[in-house]
């Protein structure tokens, strides 16, 4: 069934749609004054890569970037869109050409944000020679097939600077919701100072980026494996003006979220936006913290690369289906997550417009011990199983160890094979091997939406060559359906998305697990806390 706004868990706004606010209001008590100069400490993970907008597609780097930079548009708490750096965004009649006019705006080094600041950054991100993880987000623009390598130069033909404050985007096909995605970090502007003599964005810039957002780095900036510290940008006059004296993203490599929770209780950390399983039964009654628990948009899975032995072709498809049906998701969400997760029935999120749980083939996500054994035996008839099935995880993420141990135990018990977790101490260590394709096991994955659309859960992760396609999945029919859905609206779009998901449910490039509630434990003296549509705190609103 398709859910209306009245019956879904919560509403996410599209460009012209009204929506419901996801936020709790428990922290809006104004029983005392707040200190606008207070620096707010928040939980984070060490970024995988230098802080370059086109090179960052994970939350460790994404959270700082979203506070250091401002895009053409910004997202309100409910997911609705407002112009930010853009004065106007106007499309032609068939939504293939978009004209962008900019406001007067500066980077924190005092240089102007110009049309070239955007176009040069996008040309850089679109060029495959630069190996930017967000390269996929430029695919819709005309000319991205002809840039770099042996085929062309360093510019995209579909990007044209008109004057200092105006540029034009020509798309390959009609995409009426293209402006919706322009608040995502891949589309942020980059100053001229970022580029070296060779035209490449320098590593030094990525270690200490010059942005144009609500915050800028402090003198100490990014201290690897420790923290990232930032202070308000005094020249910022956009939609997310800081109401505090700065942010510090603190990293917890050893004890992870458990150590962070203890720090919240003792007043040494202000915001933990992912409550560890060890505290899920008690945190809402813990008088040492303010507790938040509400429907969210995050999606959890694990990915099995096709390059692994036994996981390609028909054998691989059978084994993926068997593994999926060997997992008792309801048991894990109940016993480990205390009901703060909901077992997945698709690859997106129930809080999004057009979501449906009536997708042919999604019974493969239901626990079925007998069918799992049968499918595994069919795969063994093609090629007998050898080795051990492992799922890799990063130990600095809340609940990762617990759920991976539970999954591998279930797989061992149902399929009778050796299965175990493989631990990486930190997120960036895991992501390095995932990104360079040296990892030789399955690994935990998940998705926090970049912009409020079901298509954002599909194209960037499973389309051929997409930057977040960690398993290197490729299906031309799926690609075509996603492209076609991008150019349509309403029920037709949702039907195409359902068709695309039916392909994913048959081939399972990733194994969907559950949708996560937005949970947080924050210090008792913190004010202004609320989750946004992306299941992240509205950092700029936080005060003490």
N, C-alpha and C positions, 0 to 999 in steps of 0.2 A: 504494500500500500504506500502511497505517497502521503507524506505528512504535511498538513497545513501549519501555519505559524501557531495556531491555537493548540495543536496537539503534539508538536515536536517538543523535545527537551528544552530547547531555547532557540531564539531566532538569531540568524546572522544576516546582516543587511547586505544587499547588492547595491549597485549604484543608485537606482531610483526607488529602492524598496525601504519601507519603514521596518523597524526591527525592535526586538526586546533587548534590554540591557542584561548582560550576563552577571554583573557584579553583585556581590554581597554588600550589605550596607552596614555591617556591624562595626566597622572602624570609623564611621563618620560621626561618632559621638563627640560633641564639642564641649565636654565637661570641663576642659581646661584649655589654656592657650597652646599654640604650637610654635616651634622655633623654625623659622624659614631658613636659618643658617646651618641647621643640623645636617651633617653628612650621614647618609643612609647606607648601611652595609647590607649587601644582598648576596645570596648564594649564587655561585657561578662555576663553570668548568673552564680549564685552561683551553684557549682556542687552538684548533687544529693547525691553522695557517696564519700567516701575517694578516692584519686587519685591512684587507683590500675588498671593497664591496663585491666585485665580480668573482672573487676567489673564496668567498665564505658562504657555506650552505649548511652550517650546523649552529646550534644555539650557543655554544661556548663563545664563538666569535660574533654570532648574529645579535645577541642581546647588547653587547657594547656598541656595535656598529649602529644599531637602531637608535641609540642615544647620542652618538657622535655626529650623525649625518641626518640630513633632511632630504626627502625626495620631492618629486613634482607634486604628489598628493600625500596626504597623511590619513591614517585610519582613526576614527573615533573609537571609543570604548566598545561600542556595539557593532563595529565593523563597517559602518557607513563611511563614506569618503568625502574629504574636503580638499580643495586645492591648498598646497603648501608653498613650494617655490614657484609653482605655475600660477600665473595670473589667469590664464585660460587654456583649455584643451578643447579644440573643436575638430570634429570629424566631417568628412565629406558625406554625400548622400548614401554611399554604400559602405561606409566605415572602413575604407582601405587606406585613406590618407588622413593623418592627424597633424594639426598645426598647434604647436606649443608656444605660448608667449610667457616669458618669465617676469617675476617681480624683481625689484632691486634687492640683491641678496649678496652676502659676503661669506667667504671662508674665514676660518679663525686666524689665518695668517694675514688677513686684510685684503686679499685679492678678491676680485669680483667673481661671482658665480654667473657664467655666461652660457650661451647656447653651446659653445665649444666644450665647456666643462662637462656637459652631458654627452654630446656626440663623440668626443674623443674617448671618454670612458666606455661608451657602448661599443665603439669600434674595437677598442682593446679587448673587451669581454667577448665580443663575437668572433674574434680571430682565433681559430683553433691552434695556431702556432703558440699562443700565450697560455694554453692549457688552463683556462679559467673554469672553475667548477660550475659557475652559473651560466656557462655558454649557452645552454638550452633556452634560456629566457629570451634570447635574441633571435631564435629561429624564425619567429613569425615575420621578421622584417625582411623586405625584399633585398636581395643581394648577399645575404649571409651564406649562401651556398658557394659564393664566388670570391670569398675573402681568404687570404693566407695560403699556406702550402704552395703548390705550384699553379694554382688556378687564378690568383689575382693579387691585388695590392693589399693595403692596410686599411682600406675604408669600405664601408658598406654603402652600396648605391642607394638604398632606401632611407639613408639619413642625410639630410641636407640642411646646412646652416643658412638661414635667410638673412639674419643680421645678428648683432650682438645679443639680443634678447629673444630671438625667434628661431625655431628650427622645425623641420617637417619630417614626419615619419611616414613612409610608404610601406604597407604590409603586403605580403604575398597573396593573402586572401582577406575577405571581409571578417573583421572581429569586432563586434559591437561592444564587447566589454573590455577591450584592450586597456582603457584608462584605469580600470579597476586594479591592475597589477602594478601600476607605476609607483606605488609606495613601497614596493619590495626593495630590499637592499641592493640587488643586482643593478637597479636603475639609478642608484645614487650618483651624483656628480663627483668628479675628482679634480683637484686643482692642478695647474700646470707644474707646480713644484713636485708633484708625485713622480714625474717621469725623468729617467736618466737620459744621458746623451744618446743611448741606443734606442730610445723611444719606449723602453719598458718601464713599468712601474717598479720602483726600487724596493728592495727588501727593507731598507731603512725607513721608507715611508710606511710600509706595512707594520713595522714595529711601533711607529709613532705617527699615526695618520692625522692629517689636517682635514677636519670635517667642516660642516656648515650647519650642524644640528644644535639641539638644546644644551649639549654639554661639550666640553673639550677636555683632553687629558691634562692631569696635573703634571707637575714637574717630574714626579716619580713614575707616572704613566703606567705602563704594563710591566710588572715584575713577574716574569715567567714562573709558573707553578706556585705563585703566591696570590697575586691580585691584579686587578686593573682599577686605577683610581681616576676619577674625572670630576670636574667642577663645572658649574653653570657657565655657558657662553654668554657674556654680557651683551653681545650684539645680536643675539637671537631674538626674533620677534614673531615667531610662528605660532602654530596651534598647540604646541606642547611645552610651553615655557616652564622651566624648572621652578618648583615651589619649595625646594630644599637647597642645602648648601653643597650638594654633590653626591656622587654615588661611588661606592667601592664594591666591585665584584670580587668576592673572596673564594678561593679555590680550596677544596678539601680532598686531597688525593688519597690519604690514608684511610680515615674513618668514613669518608664520604658523607652522605646525608645524615647518618646517625650522629656523627660528630657535630655537624651543623645544627641539628635539632637541639643538642645539648647546649650549644652556644646561644641559641635563641632563648632557651630557658634561663640561662645565666646572664642574659643581656649583652652578650658579646657579638651577636648577629641580629640584625633587624628583620630580615625577610628570608625565609626558606620556602620556595615555591614548589617543592615536591616533598611531601611528608614521607619519611621512610616507613616500610612495613612494620618495623618494630614499634612505631608510635601510632599506627592507624586506629587501633582499638581505643586508644586513650586520649589522643590529642584534643578532641573536641571537649573533653572534660578537664583538661589540664589548665589550672588557673595561672600557670607560669607563662602561657602563650595566648595570643588571640588566634582562634581557629577558623579556617575557611574551607568549605567543602561544597562544590556545586558542579553541575554538568559542564563538561569541557569539550574541546575539539581535537585533542591529541589522539593519534592512532599509533598502536604498537604492533610490531611484527618481528619475524626474523627472516633473513634472506639466505638462500642457498645458491651460490653462483653456479651457473651451468657448466663452468670449466672443471668443477670438482668431479672426480671419478664417480660413476654411477648416477649422475644427476643431469645427463643430457638425453635428448631424444625421448622415445616412448618409455624406456626404463626410468628415466628421470622424472617424467610426469607421474608415473605410477607411484614412485617412492615419495614424491612431494605430497600427493594425495593421501597416501598411507600415513605419513608423519602428521599431517594436519588432523586426520581423524583419530590418531592415537592420543591426541591432547585433549584433556578434560578442562576446557577453559573456565567453565563455571566453578569448578573446584578450586582452581588457582585464584580466581577473582574473589572468591568467598574466603578462603583460608589464609591467603597471603595478603590480599588487599582489602579485606574487611568490607567488601561491597563497594569500594570506591573505583572499581573498573566494571565495564559491561562487556560481555563476550561479543566479539565482532561478528557481523553478518555480511560485511562487505569490506571494501578497501578505502572508504572515505570516513565520514563522521555524521552521526544522526542530527547534529545541530545545524546542518547546512540546508539551504533551500534545495528542494527536489529530492531529498534523500528517501530511499526506499529499502525495505528489507525483503522485498519480493523480487529476488534475482535468481533466475534459473541457475542451478548448480551450487548455490551457497550451502547446501547440506554437507558439502565437503568440509565446512567449518564446524560441524557438529561432532561430538565425541561418539565414535562407533567402533568399538574394539574389534568386533567380528569383521567388519568391512576393511578396517585398517590391516588386519592380518592377511586377508584375502588379496588386497592390492599389493602388499609387500611380497607375497608368494608369487604373484603374477610377474612382478619385476625380477624376482630371483630366477624365474624360468627364462628370462631374457639373458641375464648375467648374474650369477650368484654373488651375493653381498660379501664384501671383504672390508676389514678395517673397523674403525670406530666412528660413530657419529657425534661430533662435538658442536656446541653452540658457544661462540665467543661473546663476551660481554665486558664492559668497563666497570671497574669496581667503585668508581667515584659517583655513580648514578644511583638514585634512591630505588631500592627494590630489585636491582638487576640480578644480584647474586641469588636472591631467594627465588625469583620466578624462573631463572634458567636452571637452577638445581631441580625445581619441581618439574619442569618440562622434560629434562633429560631422564629423570626417574620414571616419569610416565611412559616415555618412549621405550626405555629398557623393559619395563614391565609388560607393555602391550606387544611390542614387536620382538622381544627376546634378543635384542642386539645390545652391544656395549655402547652406551651413550653417556656423555659427561660434559660439564661446563669447561670452557677454557677462559681463564681470567686475564684481563689486561688491567694494569693498575689505574690508568687514566683514559679518559675519552679520546684525547688527541693521539695517544699511542695506538689505540684500536683503530681510529679513523685513518691513521697514516697507512696501515697495512691494507685497510679496505680500499683506500683511494689508489694506492700504487699496485693493487691487485696481487699482493704477495700473501694475503691471508689464505689459508688452506682449509678453512672450516666454514660452516654456517656462522652467522653473526647476528646479534640483535640489531634491529632497525626500528625506526619510528618516524613520525612526521608531525611537525608543527606547521600549520598552514602559513604560507607567505602572503596570500590574499584570499578573501572569503569566497571560495568557489570549489565545488567538487572536482573540477578539472585540475586544480592545483594539487590534488592528492593523486592524480593519475599521470598526466603528461611528464612533469619533472622527474618522476621516479621510475616510470616503466616505458616511456617512449624511447625508441631507438636512439642511442647516443646521448641521452639526456644526462646532465651533470650529476644528478642524484640517483642515476640508474646503477646502483652498486653491484648488481648481479649481472650486468650486461645483457639484460633481456631484450629480445627483439621480435616483434610480430607486426608485420606491415598492415594487417587488417586492423589491429588495435590502434596503430599510429593514425590510420585514415579516419577511424571513428572519432578519435580525440580531436583531430584537426577539423572535422566536419562539425562536431559539437561546439567548437569555439566560435563558429560563424553563425550559430543559430540561437534562438531564444526559447524560453518557456518549455512546454511539454516535449517539444521535438528535441530540444537539447537534452533533457533528462532521459528520454528514451535512448538516445545515442550513447549517453554515459552508461546506462544499464547494459546496453549491448557490449560496450567495451569491457565492462566489469565481468560479463559472462565469460569472455575470453580469459581474463585474469584468473577467474575461479577454476577454470579447467586446467590452466598451465601453471598456476601458483608460482610466479617468479619470486614472491615473498609469501610467507605463511601469516595471514592476519591473526592477531591474538585478541585484542580488546581495545575499547575506547576508554580513555582515562578521564576520571573526574579531575577537575581543577582543585587541588588541595594545597593549603599553605598553613604554616605556623609562623606568626610574626610576633615581634616583641610587644609587650603590653602597653608601652608608651608610644607606639607608632600610630599615626593617624593617616586617613586618606587611602587606605589600601582597598584596591578592587582589581579583579581580573578583567582583562580585555577579551575580545573575541578570539584572540590567538592563544588564550590560556596563559598569558603572561601578566605579571603585575604592571600597572600603569606607574612606572618608576617615577616619572616627573611629578606626580601628584603626592608623593609620600612626604610626610612631615613627622616631627616628634613634638 
